[in-house]
Amino acid sequence: MRVKKSQSIFKSLLPLAIVVMQLMTTMESARATDSILLDTGLEWCQGCYDGWTVTSGDTQWIAFVVTASSAATISKVELNLNNTSAASLAGATVAFYGNPSVAPKNAADLLGTLTFSEFRLQPTQTNSGAAVFTGSVSIPAAGEYWFKFGNLAPTKSARYRFGSISYQTGDWSAFQGTPNDDFFDGGVQRNLNYYPSMRITGSAAPATSVPNAPTIGTATALSATSASISFTAPASNGGATIETYTATSTPGSITGRVFQSGSGSITITGLTPSTAYTFRVTASNRIGTSSSSSATVSITTPASDAELAAQAAAAAAAAAAKREAEKQEARNEITKSVKAYKDVTLELFTKAEVSGVTAANIAAVQAEISGLPQSSRADLSQVLKIARKYEVVGKIASDQFASVYSDSLIEIGLIPEGSKYKAALTAAIKKLPQSNRSTFTLIKKAIDVEMADIQARKERLAKVLARNASRYPK
C-alpha cells in the first residue's frame, strides 16, 4: 500500500519537476546572454582616492546615479569595498530607484533589490575586495536611475571606495547624482566629485527602432466609397512587435487602420465616388511609425447610385434627342420628296416614325400622295393624314379592331363629324367579318349601307308616327 501511494505521489509531482527544470534551463539560458553593462575599474579601483563608510541599517547608505543606455534586466552588481568582510555584509542590499531628481527613499520609486551573495577578496588582501549582489531588477527604459548600497546589520560596516570615471567601460555610465550631489545618511553632501567603483552585469534589451516600410500590394475598389489595400509585413519590425498598419489615400489623406503584426489588407471608407486614388501603407510599433510604402497603382472608385441614375437619364435624353433629330430630318426629306413628285420609300417613313405605312400598303399610300394638289405638297400634315388613315384601317382589318373607337373613324373620314349615329356605325363595323373590313373602301361601303338602313328605319318610324297622329287627333 505504501509503495503504491509513493508511486502516486511521484507521478503527481513529476509534471511540477519538469516545469521547474525547464524554468531553470530558461534562467541559465538567460544568464548566458548577460554581459557587463558598466565597469568603472572594479578590480583594482584605479584612481580611487576616497571612500565612505556605510553602517547600521537603512540610516547609513550611499547612492550614485547610473545612466542606462537601454532597457535591461540587471542580474549582478559588484562593489569595491574595504574594511569589511562577508560576515559584515550578510543581509546588505543594492537597490535601484527611478526618479533621479529626489533622494532614493520613496517606495513608489523602487524598481527592485539585489541581495549580497559573496565577498571576493583581492589578492594579498584580508578585508578588501568585490562584494557581489545578485537577483533580478528590471530597468524599464534608457535614462537615469539611482543605485543605493546599504542595509547592513547593526554594528556592521563597510567602506565604499570611489574611483575615477576615466576608467569606465561599457555602454552605461555612473556619476554622483543630479545636480552634482551625493546622498549620504539620508542627507545631501554637495560638490563631491566622486564616481563609484563598481561593475553592473545584465542583459540589455536589443536596440529598437521604427519598422521598415511595408511592401505595398494591390488596391481594389469595394464600392463607390470604399477600397481594400493589401500589403506585406516588412522584413524588420525594428526589434518591437508591429501593432498597427495604416493606409492613406491620395488625394484626401483618408485613412484606414488594422491592428495586427503580420501581412493583410486594410479597408478604407469615406472615399468619393468616381475619383482616382492611390494608397500607401505604414507600419507602427511602440517606437513609432515607419516610412511609407510605395504607392499602389491608381484605381477609380465606381459611380454612386445617384450618379448612375443621372448618367442613365442623360443617356436616355441624348438618345431621345438623337432619335428626334433623325425623325425630323427624315420628315424633312419626305416633304422634299413630295414637293418634287418623288415616291417616299418605306424606309424613309420608318425613319420619320410615321405609323400605318407597311410593305403591304406602301403602293396605295404613294398613289394617294401622288394625287395631292400642288398647294398641299409642302404640307407634311397632308401626308401624315394619309398615313393615319391606313394606320386606322390596318387596326380595323386586324385583331386589334376591338380597340378602335368612333373618334378614329371620324378622324380618317369614315364617319361624318358630328354624326348622331357614330356609336351605332362603329358597332356595325366591329360586327363585320374580317373580309369585309380589310380596306378603306370596304369599310366605307359597310358604313354607307348601315347609314342607309338607319335612314330607312327613321323614315318608317316617321310615317308610323304621322299615321297615328291623323287617327288620333288631340
VENSUL-V809742 format. One record per residue. N is the residue number from 1. RES is the residue in three letters. SS is DSSP state (H for helix, E for strand, C for the rest). PSI is psi in whole degrees, -180 to 180 (999 if undefined). OMEGA is omega as a letter, one per 40 degrees, with the letter a starting at -180 (NA if undefined). Layout:
n: (N/N)
res: (RES/RES)
ss: (SS/SS)
psi: (PSI/PSI)
omega: (OMEGA/OMEGA)
//
This chain:
n: (1/2/3/4/5/6/7/8/9/10/11/12/13/14/15/16/17/18/19/20/21/22/23/24/25/26/27/28/29/30/31/32/33/34/35/36/37/38/39/40/41/42/43/44/45/46/47/48/49/50/51/52/53/54/55/56/57/58/59/60/61/62/63/64/65/66/67/68/69/70/71/72/73/74/75/76/77/78/79/80/81/82/83/84/85/86/87/88/89/90/91/92/93/94/95/96/97/98/99/100/101/102/103/104/105/106/107/108/109/110/111/112/113/114/115/116/117/118/119/120/121/122/123/124/125/126/127/128/129/130/131/132/133/134/135/136/137/138/139/140/141/142/143/144/145/146/147/148/149/150/151/152/153/154/155/156/157/158/159/160/161/162/163/164/165/166/167/168/169/170/171/172/173/174/175/176/177/178/179/180/181/182/183/184/185/186/187/188/189/190/191/192/193/194/195/196/197/198/199/200/201/202/203/204/205/206/207/208/209/210/211/212/213/214/215/216/217/218/219/220/221/222/223/224/225/226/227/228/229/230/231/232/233/234/235/236/237/238/239/240/241/242/243/244/245/246/247/248/249/250/251/252/253/254/255/256/257/258/259/260/261/262/263/264/265/266/267/268/269/270/271/272/273/274/275/276/277/278/279/280/281/282/283/284/285/286/287/288/289/290/291/292/293/294/295/296/297/298/299/300/301/302/303/304/305/306/307/308/309/310/311/312/313/314/315/316/317/318/319/320/321/322/323/324/325/326/327/328/329/330/331/332/333/334/335/336/337/338/339/340/341/342/343/344/345/346/347/348/349/350/351/352/353/354/355/356/357/358/359/360/361/362/363/364/365/366/367/368/369/370/371/372/373/374/375/376/377/378/379/380/381/382/383/384/385/386/387/388/389/390/391/392/393/394/395/396/397/398/399/400/401/402/403/404/405/406/407/408/409/410/411/412/413/414/415/416/417/418/419/420/421/422/423/424/425/426/427/428/429/430/431/432/433/434/435/436/437/438/439/440/441/442/443/444/445/446/447/448/449/450/451/452/453/454/455/456/457/458/459/460/461/462/463/464/465/466/467/468/469/470/471/472/473/474)
res: (MET/ARG/VAL/LYS/LYS/SER/GLN/SER/ILE/PHE/LYS/SER/LEU/LEU/PRO/LEU/ALA/ILE/VAL/VAL/MET/GLN/LEU/MET/THR/THR/MET/GLU/SER/ALA/ARG/ALA/THR/ASP/SER/ILE/LEU/LEU/ASP/THR/GLY/LEU/GLU/TRP/CYS/GLN/GLY/CYS/TYR/ASP/GLY/TRP/THR/VAL/THR/SER/GLY/ASP/THR/GLN/TRP/ILE/ALA/PHE/VAL/VAL/THR/ALA/SER/SER/ALA/ALA/THR/ILE/SER/LYS/VAL/GLU/LEU/ASN/LEU/ASN/ASN/THR/SER/ALA/ALA/SER/LEU/ALA/GLY/ALA/THR/VAL/ALA/PHE/TYR/GLY/ASN/PRO/SER/VAL/ALA/PRO/LYS/ASN/ALA/ALA/ASP/LEU/LEU/GLY/THR/LEU/THR/PHE/SER/GLU/PHE/ARG/LEU/GLN/PRO/THR/GLN/THR/ASN/SER/GLY/ALA/ALA/VAL/PHE/THR/GLY/SER/VAL/SER/ILE/PRO/ALA/ALA/GLY/GLU/TYR/TRP/PHE/LYS/PHE/GLY/ASN/LEU/ALA/PRO/THR/LYS/SER/ALA/ARG/TYR/ARG/PHE/GLY/SER/ILE/SER/TYR/GLN/THR/GLY/ASP/TRP/SER/ALA/PHE/GLN/GLY/THR/PRO/ASN/ASP/ASP/PHE/PHE/ASP/GLY/GLY/VAL/GLN/ARG/ASN/LEU/ASN/TYR/TYR/PRO/SER/MET/ARG/ILE/THR/GLY/SER/ALA/ALA/PRO/ALA/THR/SER/VAL/PRO/ASN/ALA/PRO/THR/ILE/GLY/THR/ALA/THR/ALA/LEU/SER/ALA/THR/SER/ALA/SER/ILE/SER/PHE/THR/ALA/PRO/ALA/SER/ASN/GLY/GLY/ALA/THR/ILE/GLU/THR/TYR/THR/ALA/THR/SER/THR/PRO/GLY/SER/ILE/THR/GLY/ARG/VAL/PHE/GLN/SER/GLY/SER/GLY/SER/ILE/THR/ILE/THR/GLY/LEU/THR/PRO/SER/THR/ALA/TYR/THR/PHE/ARG/VAL/THR/ALA/SER/ASN/ARG/ILE/GLY/THR/SER/SER/SER/SER/SER/ALA/THR/VAL/SER/ILE/THR/THR/PRO/ALA/SER/ASP/ALA/GLU/LEU/ALA/ALA/GLN/ALA/ALA/ALA/ALA/ALA/ALA/ALA/ALA/ALA/ALA/LYS/ARG/GLU/ALA/GLU/LYS/GLN/GLU/ALA/ARG/ASN/GLU/ILE/THR/LYS/SER/VAL/LYS/ALA/TYR/LYS/ASP/VAL/THR/LEU/GLU/LEU/PHE/THR/LYS/ALA/GLU/VAL/SER/GLY/VAL/THR/ALA/ALA/ASN/ILE/ALA/ALA/VAL/GLN/ALA/GLU/ILE/SER/GLY/LEU/PRO/GLN/SER/SER/ARG/ALA/ASP/LEU/SER/GLN/VAL/LEU/LYS/ILE/ALA/ARG/LYS/TYR/GLU/VAL/VAL/GLY/LYS/ILE/ALA/SER/ASP/GLN/PHE/ALA/SER/VAL/TYR/SER/ASP/SER/LEU/ILE/GLU/ILE/GLY/LEU/ILE/PRO/GLU/GLY/SER/LYS/TYR/LYS/ALA/ALA/LEU/THR/ALA/ALA/ILE/LYS/LYS/LEU/PRO/GLN/SER/ASN/ARG/SER/THR/PHE/THR/LEU/ILE/LYS/LYS/ALA/ILE/ASP/VAL/GLU/MET/ALA/ASP/ILE/GLN/ALA/ARG/LYS/GLU/ARG/LEU/ALA/LYS/VAL/LEU/ALA/ARG/ASN/ALA/SER/ARG/TYR/PRO/LYS)
ss: (C/H/H/H/H/H/H/H/H/H/H/H/H/H/H/H/H/H/H/H/H/H/H/H/H/H/H/H/H/H/H/H/C/C/E/E/E/E/E/C/C/C/C/C/C/C/C/C/C/E/E/E/E/E/E/E/E/C/C/C/C/E/E/E/E/E/E/E/C/C/C/E/E/E/E/E/E/E/E/E/E/E/C/C/C/H/H/H/H/C/C/C/E/E/E/E/E/C/C/C/C/C/C/C/C/C/H/H/H/E/E/E/E/E/E/E/E/E/E/E/E/C/C/C/C/C/C/C/E/E/E/E/E/E/E/E/E/E/E/C/C/C/E/E/E/E/E/E/E/E/C/E/E/E/E/E/E/E/E/E/E/E/E/C/H/H/H/C/E/C/C/C/E/E/E/C/C/C/C/C/E/E/E/E/C/C/E/E/E/E/C/C/C/C/E/E/C/E/E/E/E/E/E/E/C/C/C/C/C/C/C/C/C/C/E/E/E/E/E/E/E/C/C/C/C/E/E/E/E/E/E/E/C/C/C/C/C/C/C/C/C/C/C/E/E/E/E/E/E/E/C/C/C/C/E/E/E/E/C/C/C/C/C/E/E/E/E/E/E/C/C/C/C/C/C/E/E/E/E/E/E/E/E/E/C/C/C/C/E/C/C/C/C/C/C/C/C/C/E/E/C/C/C/C/H/H/H/H/H/H/H/H/H/H/H/H/H/H/H/H/H/H/H/H/H/H/H/H/H/H/H/H/H/H/H/H/H/H/H/C/C/C/C/C/C/H/H/H/H/H/H/C/C/C/C/C/C/C/C/C/C/H/H/H/H/H/H/H/H/H/C/C/C/H/H/H/C/C/C/H/H/H/H/H/H/H/H/H/H/H/H/H/H/H/H/H/H/C/C/C/H/H/H/C/C/H/H/H/H/H/H/C/C/C/C/C/C/C/C/C/C/H/H/H/H/H/H/H/H/H/C/C/C/H/H/H/C/C/C/H/H/H/H/H/H/H/H/H/H/H/H/H/H/H/H/H/H/H/H/H/H/H/H/H/H/H/H/H/H/H/H/C/C/C)
psi: (-45/-37/-45/-40/-40/-41/-40/-43/-41/-44/-38/-30/-16/-48/-39/-40/-39/-44/-43/-45/-41/-41/-42/-40/-43/-42/-41/-40/-39/-42/-34/-22/-3/153/168/118/-32/134/117/48/48/-52/-44/2/56/134/5/132/8/179/173/132/124/133/162/89/-154/-3/-15/109/169/145/148/164/133/146/116/136/-10/173/151/165/115/128/-20/140/134/128/142/111/155/176/42/-176/172/-38/-38/-28/-5/125/-10/156/159/120/149/136/149/-172/72/-3/-10/160/144/78/-27/130/-32/-23/-8/126/-31/172/139/144/153/135/-31/160/113/107/146/152/136/3/152/-17/17/141/-161/120/128/128/131/163/-145/122/129/122/117/-29/172/144/-170/138/150/140/142/123/129/-149/35/155/158/140/1/155/165/140/117/126/147/139/-177/138/-20/-14/11/139/161/173/-16/172/165/147/-177/47/174/122/117/41/144/144/118/142/30/1/-169/130/126/159/37/104/65/153/145/148/108/168/131/128/140/-172/116/142/143/147/135/157/178/156/164/166/141/164/125/148/-126/155/136/126/127/-31/-172/-20/12/157/156/133/121/155/162/136/147/159/-32/131/8/12/2/142/132/131/-35/154/139/129/139/136/153/118/178/-25/40/136/156/154/145/145/93/169/-21/-172/162/-148/156/135/128/130/170/15/166/132/152/40/139/132/150/163/148/154/140/157/144/134/-170/-16/-40/-157/139/172/165/150/173/165/151/165/142/137/159/126/146/165/152/169/-40/-41/-42/-41/-42/-40/-42/-42/-41/-40/-42/-41/-40/-41/-40/-41/-38/-43/-40/-41/-42/-38/-46/-38/-43/-39/-35/-38/-37/-46/-42/-43/-44/-43/-32/8/38/146/139/125/159/-37/-40/-38/-39/-46/-34/-1/44/113/159/-19/123/172/-28/-30/5/-38/-42/-39/-45/-37/-43/-40/-38/-28/-1/142/162/-36/-20/-6/-21/-2/106/-28/-28/-38/-40/-35/-43/-46/-38/-38/-43/-28/-47/-44/-39/-39/-41/-37/-14/-173/4/6/-24/-22/5/131/171/-32/-38/-36/-36/-41/-38/9/13/-31/135/142/135/8/136/-12/20/-36/-43/-41/-41/-42/-36/-39/-41/-18/-11/147/156/-31/-23/6/28/-16/165/-41/-46/-40/-43/-40/-42/-36/-41/-41/-46/-39/-38/-41/-42/-42/-39/-43/-37/-43/-40/-40/-38/-41/-43/-43/-38/-43/-44/-33/-34/-33/-35/71/155/999)
omega: (i/i/a/i/i/i/i/i/i/a/a/a/a/i/i/i/i/i/i/i/i/i/i/i/i/i/i/i/i/i/a/a/i/i/i/i/a/i/a/i/a/a/a/i/a/i/i/i/i/i/i/a/i/a/i/i/a/i/i/a/i/a/i/i/i/i/i/i/i/i/a/i/a/a/a/i/i/a/i/a/i/a/a/i/i/a/a/a/a/a/i/a/i/a/i/a/i/i/a/a/i/i/a/a/a/i/a/a/a/i/a/a/i/a/a/i/i/i/a/a/i/i/i/a/i/a/i/i/a/i/a/i/a/a/i/i/a/i/a/a/i/i/a/a/i/i/a/a/i/i/i/i/i/i/i/a/i/a/a/a/a/i/a/i/a/a/a/i/a/a/a/i/i/i/a/i/a/e/i/a/i/i/i/i/a/i/a/i/a/i/i/a/a/i/a/i/a/i/i/i/i/i/i/i/i/i/a/i/i/i/i/i/i/i/a/i/a/i/a/i/i/i/i/a/a/i/i/a/i/a/i/a/a/i/i/i/i/a/i/a/i/a/a/i/a/i/a/a/i/e/i/a/i/a/i/a/i/a/a/a/a/a/i/i/a/i/i/i/i/i/i/i/i/a/i/a/i/a/i/a/i/i/a/i/a/i/a/a/a/i/a/i/i/a/i/i/a/i/i/i/i/i/i/i/i/i/i/i/i/i/i/i/i/i/i/i/i/i/i/i/i/i/i/i/i/i/a/i/i/i/i/i/i/a/i/a/a/i/a/i/i/i/i/a/i/i/a/i/a/i/a/i/i/a/i/a/a/i/a/a/a/a/i/i/i/i/i/i/i/a/i/i/a/a/a/a/i/a/a/a/i/i/a/i/i/a/i/i/a/i/a/i/i/i/i/a/a/i/i/a/a/a/i/a/a/a/i/i/i/a/a/i/i/i/i/i/a/a/i/a/a/i/a/a/i/i/i/i/a/i/a/i/a/a/a/i/a/i/i/a/a/a/i/i/a/i/i/i/a/a/i/i/i/a/i/i/i/a/i/i/i/i/i/a/i/i/i/a/i/i/a/a/i/NA)
//
